[in-house]
Amino acid sequence: MRNRSYLGTDFEVWKSGESWFWFVPDRGRARGAIGAAVGELDAVREACATIDEMRAERGAGRRSRSASCDSALIDWAASLASLERYLARLCPATA
């Protein structure tokens, strides 16, 4: 088994029979990814691509949390506008 690192994430690559296998743990979560490849170089490439995907997911998670905050603000503004229209119908301004 060979330990490697890519973008600060450690992963393992090993050979069993005619196949090469790789394992990438997902730090901070109780999960990971494992795969098989024809050669060592392919296993390393696939592991690195998986790390890229995991990093993108984490980044998307951060963006979606901030986006949900933004949508909450938009919903709040829409609710206030609706309330304003309702109150305007109940209590029309006298000129």
Beta strands, then each sheet from edge to edge (+ up, - down):
strand 1: 2-6
strand 2: 9-16
strand 3: 19-26
strand 4: 31-37
sheet 1: 1+ 2- 3+ 4-
end
